[in-house]
Amino acid sequence: MLDSARLPNADIVKALEHDSNFFINFFLAEDIIVPVPEFHGKVLDLMIHAEVERLSLAIPRAHAKTTLAQLAAIHYLLFTDYSYVLYMSSTSGHSVPCVNDIVSWLECVNFVRVFGVVDFKT
């Protein structure tokens, strides 16, 4: 994705912070085969805006709720003062793969080109 865009890193970071559709495409570029529906950007906007103190969403299955929550966690890590996020699910069998997805996105080619390699300390 970034090879064809050739934007300066500062412009990419600004777009990531303020453009939810760009954020989604940045992290999912290798997995997306159709355009991201506008709905997904709007939901991510609700998840990441500080003005929204509490949020409850009723969204049908197969509408990317989990993926958007994972991306929101990354957005909070990148663009807030939070040092960590807590990702919870009904079972560890569901939450562990979700956290692994977050880590893999923080290791993806696009992320490394813009932010560098993340040192995950265990």
C-alpha positions as CSV (number, residue, x, y, z in Angstrom):
1,M,0.0,0.0,0.0
2,L,2.7,2.5,1.0
3,D,4.9,1.8,-2.0
4,S,2.4,3.2,-4.4
5,A,1.3,6.1,-2.2
6,R,4.8,7.6,-1.5
7,L,3.6,9.9,1.1
8,P,5.9,11.3,3.7
9,N,5.6,9.5,7.1
10,A,4.3,12.6,8.8
11,D,1.4,12.8,6.3
12,I,0.7,9.1,6.8
13,V,0.7,9.5,10.6
14,K,-1.7,12.4,10.4
15,A,-4.0,10.5,8.1
16,L,-3.9,7.5,10.4
17,E,-4.9,9.7,13.4
18,H,-7.8,11.5,11.6
19,D,-9.1,9.3,8.8
20,S,-10.7,6.1,9.9
21,N,-11.0,4.6,6.4
22,F,-7.3,5.3,5.8
23,F,-6.5,3.6,9.2
24,I,-8.5,0.5,8.3
25,N,-6.9,0.2,4.9
26,F,-3.4,0.8,6.2
27,F,-3.6,-2.1,8.6
28,L,-5.8,-4.5,6.5
29,A,-4.3,-3.7,3.1
30,E,-3.1,-7.3,2.5
31,D,-6.5,-8.7,3.5
32,I,-9.0,-6.4,1.9
33,I,-10.4,-7.6,-1.4
34,V,-13.3,-5.1,-1.7
35,P,-13.6,-1.5,-0.7
36,V,-14.2,-0.9,3.0
37,P,-17.8,0.1,3.5
38,E,-18.4,3.6,4.8
39,F,-20.2,2.1,7.8
40,H,-16.9,0.6,9.1
41,G,-15.2,4.0,9.2
42,K,-18.2,5.5,11.1
43,V,-18.1,2.7,13.7
44,L,-14.4,3.0,14.2
45,D,-14.8,6.8,14.6
46,L,-17.3,6.2,17.4
47,M,-14.9,3.7,19.0
48,I,-11.9,6.0,19.0
49,H,-13.3,9.5,19.7
50,A,-12.6,10.7,23.2
51,E,-16.0,12.6,23.3
52,V,-17.7,9.2,23.4
53,E,-17.3,8.1,27.1
54,R,-19.4,4.9,26.8
55,L,-20.5,3.1,23.7
56,S,-22.8,0.2,23.1
57,L,-23.2,-1.2,19.6
58,A,-25.8,-3.6,18.3
59,I,-24.2,-4.8,15.0
60,P,-25.1,-8.1,13.2
61,R,-22.6,-10.9,12.9
62,A,-20.0,-10.7,10.1
63,H,-19.9,-6.9,10.2
64,A,-16.3,-6.6,11.5
65,K,-17.0,-5.7,15.1
66,T,-14.0,-7.7,16.4
67,T,-11.7,-6.3,13.8
68,L,-12.8,-2.7,14.4
69,A,-12.3,-3.2,18.2
70,Q,-8.8,-4.5,17.6
71,L,-8.0,-1.5,15.3
72,A,-9.4,0.8,18.0
73,A,-7.0,-0.7,20.5
74,I,-4.1,0.1,18.1
75,H,-5.4,3.7,17.6
76,Y,-5.5,4.2,21.3
77,L,-1.9,3.0,21.7
78,L,-0.7,5.2,18.9
79,F,-2.6,8.4,19.4
80,T,-3.4,8.8,23.1
81,D,-1.5,8.9,26.3
82,Y,-2.5,5.3,27.2
83,S,0.5,3.0,27.7
84,Y,-1.6,-0.2,27.4
85,V,-5.0,-1.5,26.5
86,L,-7.0,-4.3,28.0
87,Y,-8.6,-6.5,25.3
88,M,-11.4,-8.6,26.8
89,S,-13.6,-11.3,25.4
90,S,-15.9,-14.0,26.8
91,T,-13.1,-16.6,26.7
92,S,-9.4,-16.7,26.4
93,G,-9.9,-19.0,23.4
94,H,-11.3,-16.0,21.6
95,S,-9.3,-13.1,23.2
96,V,-5.8,-14.7,22.6
97,P,-6.2,-14.9,18.8
98,C,-7.5,-11.3,18.8
99,V,-4.5,-10.0,20.7
100,N,-2.3,-12.0,18.4
101,D,-4.0,-10.2,15.5
102,I,-3.2,-6.8,17.1
103,V,0.5,-7.8,17.5
104,S,0.7,-9.0,13.9
105,W,-0.7,-5.6,12.6
106,L,2.0,-3.9,14.7
107,E,4.5,-6.0,12.8
108,C,3.0,-5.5,9.4
109,V,5.1,-4.0,6.6
110,N,3.1,-0.8,6.5
111,F,3.4,-0.2,10.2
112,V,7.2,-1.0,10.3
113,R,7.8,1.4,7.4
114,V,6.1,4.3,9.2
115,F,6.8,3.6,12.9
116,G,9.7,1.2,12.9
117,V,9.9,-2.1,14.7
118,V,8.1,-2.5,18.0
119,D,10.0,-4.2,20.8
120,F,7.5,-6.4,22.6
121,K,8.8,-7.1,26.1
122,T,7.4,-10.2,27.8
